[in-house]
Amino acid sequence: MSRELMITDYENHTCVCYYEEGRLTELQILNPSILGNIYVAKVQNIVRNLEAAFIEIQPGLVCYYSLTENQHHILNRKQAGQLAAGDEILVQVTREAIKSKAPTAGSELHLTGNLVILTLGTGRVGISKKLPNDQKIQELKSALEARLPSGYGAIIRTNAYESTREAVEEEFDQLLLQLTRLVEQAEYHTVYSCLYQEESALRRILNDHNSDSLTRIITDLPGIHEELQGLLPAAEQEKLVFINGGLQPLYAMYRLDRDWKEMTGTRVWLKSGAYLVIEQTEAMVVIDVNTGKAVNRKKRAEHILKVNQEAAVEIVRQLRLRNLSGIILIDFIDMERQSDQEALVGLLCTELKKDRIPTSYIDITKLNLVELTRKKVQKSLTEQLT
């Protein structure tokens, strides 16, 4: 499968576009982010009925901190392990502010490498869901378990499969040394200190998309090209292509202007003549499938199934493109046959597996609405643009 990253400026934004088989499936805006940063934070107040605390990581920047999910608080504690207002704790930002919700922070720290993620607080070695559970992975897992200090954990990333055991162990040791020093030195830093900043947005994107599986990375931005040269291993430098001028801008070559208009609007047309209406509300995302111009009275049941299946594929693409998250309700065209409904759900679940962000099919409600949930990690495209 052809997988490309195209990076260019469009509409006053630096856009990172991910293409599968020539079709845009994800778009990210390169904006400054606090996601993954580690801070010495101050507890602002405790809300016992929510089992949560609100903490400041910077003056005026407040994060939500779950007391049920974060049992181990690093740094000073005034009440024998119970968190109190005024306490200083070491936290990592796990989710950016989304809609009206504050950013989320947690005490289970992690450092992300190209091959391994090192964690503090999990105490086990996990494996990326994209990796096969074969002998090589089991050997890697055993090797890291043997090197794992008490209280630490690790996750073997997809890139590790193409690397040697020695390379994985070397990166693990480097991350372990870095995280150990960070925790040991934290008590000597003043409140609001940022002790660790997540790698550059480009590095995170390359890791997210597994750079060694990309067939090409193309840009017309000299600064981005230079940064990518420093980030990519020597074996992958040949994938990097710089476009210096040309008959038309890079965004036009990839027809980003056409895709941009579609993914920032509420209506998406399908090839069959049907269309989707996508509404992002405060509480949830609602998607309606309409027949539009797709009419076939002779074989109505087969026709509706075909339109719904086309819609299902496009809906998953739009979730990824727009980075929609939370509760998602889909109103497909009503189908009379149970077998058609099952075929549609099967296709939808298959498409959802292509999403790198965890997305789950929940059920079909009594009103025949399909319910999904998608993990909230970053802001939606609409929020990034505004």
Secondary structure by P-SEA (a helix, b strand, c coil): cbbbbbbbbccccbbbbbbccccccbbbbbcccccccccccccccccccccbbbbbccccbbbbbbccccccccccccccccccccbbbbbbbcccccccccbbbbcbbbbbcccbbbbccccbbbbbccccccaaaaaaaaaaaaacccccbbbbccccccccaaaaaaaaaaaaaaaaaaaaacccccccccccccccaaaaaaaaaccccccccccccaaaaaaaaacccccccccbbbbcccccccccccaaaaaaaaaacccccccccbbbbbbbcccbbbbbbbccccccccaaaaaaaaaaaaaaaaaaaaaaaaccccbbbbbccccccaaaaaaaaaaaaaaaaacccbbbbcccccccbbbbbbbbcccccccccc
